[in-house]
Amino acid sequence: MISITLDKQLKTTFNSAAKNTLILSCHWQKFKNWLQDVVLHEDSDKLKLLKEFITAHQFLKKNLNQFYLRLFNLEIQSECAISMKDYHTRLLKSLQNLMNQHDHKYLTIQNVIAHADKL
């Protein structure tokens, strides 16, 4: 299922590797290890991903859901965690100010996204 989200080149690489190692396509830990070795080159790209995660902010023309998905993907890849407050501080300043005026209490990050989207 996860291979659906891979880009075309990585999908081709994965399919070739899966033909040689059948367990790769049906065992999550084997796939995760393969991804770590082949894609992240044993953490060499992790610093880049971490920097990208730390500096990620919403852009004016980006949909809030697209921004959250981008941040969520970076969160997974960099092995960091994002809180509702952290997500809120990465939004456009004008949107942050508007949300602060409404003084909502959010239970989940999806509630933050939905409220920001309405505003």
N, C-alpha and C positions, 0 to 999 in steps of 0.2 A: 504493500500500500504506500509506503513512504517513497518508493522509487518513482511514483507518479510526479512528485515535486522536484525531482532532480532535473538539471538542465540536460540538453540533448547529448553533449559530449560526455558528461558524467554517467548518464544512463547507458551509453554505449560501453563505457569502461566497466560499469557494474555488470552489465549483461555478459560481457566477456569473462569477467572474474567469476560470475555465478555459474557459468558453464564448466569451468575448471573445478570449482568448489561448490557443489550442490547445496550444502548446508547454509551457505551464505545467504541464499534467497529465502530461507524459512526460519532462521535462528537470529533473533534480535541482537544478542550480544556479539555474535560473529559479524553481523552487518555493521554494528556500531564500531567494532574494532577495525574493520576494513575501512570504514569512513575516516576514522581517526588516522590511520596509516596513510591512506591514499590521498584524501582530500586535505586534511589538516597537517599532513607531513610531520606527525608527532609534535604538535604544538607550535610549529614555526609560524603558523598563521594566527594563532590564538591571540597574540599581542595586538595584531592588526584588528582583529574582530573586537577585542576588548576596547580598543580606542574608538572604533566605530560605534560600539554600544554606548560608551560614555558620552560621546559627542552628538548622538542622534537627537534631532529636534524636528518638530513638525515644520513643514514648508507651507507657504501661503497657498499654493495650488494643490496640495495633497489632501486627499480625503482622510478623515480621522481614522477610519477603519484600515485604510492602506498604511497609514503611519503606524498604527498599533501592530499590524501584521509584520511590518518591517522590523519594528522594535522587538516583537515577540521572537522572530527568527534570529535576530542578533542575540537576544537573551539566551536562547537555546545553544547557539553556536559558541558563545563566549562563556557559557556556564555561569552566567550572572543571574540575578533575580531583580525584577522590577516591581516596585510597590505602586499603589494607587497614587500616592503623593509624588513619587518619582515620575510617573507618567504625566501627571498634572503639570509639573515644573518643566516638562519638555515641550509643552504646547506653546502656541504663539502667545506672547505677552498679553495682547488684547483679549484673547479668549480666556486666559488665566484670570485676568481682572474681572471679566464678566461672570465667570464661574464663582469667584470669591464673593461677589456681590450677592449671589443667590444662597450662599452658605449652606449647601446641601451636605448631608452625611451619606457617604457611599458605602455599600456593603461589598461590592466587587468592582474590579477594574472595568468590567463591561458596563456597569452603571455609570462610571465616569465617562466612558466613551459615548454612551447613549445621551447623557445630559449635555456633553460638549457638542455633540452632533445637532441636538435641538437648538442650542444657542447659536 
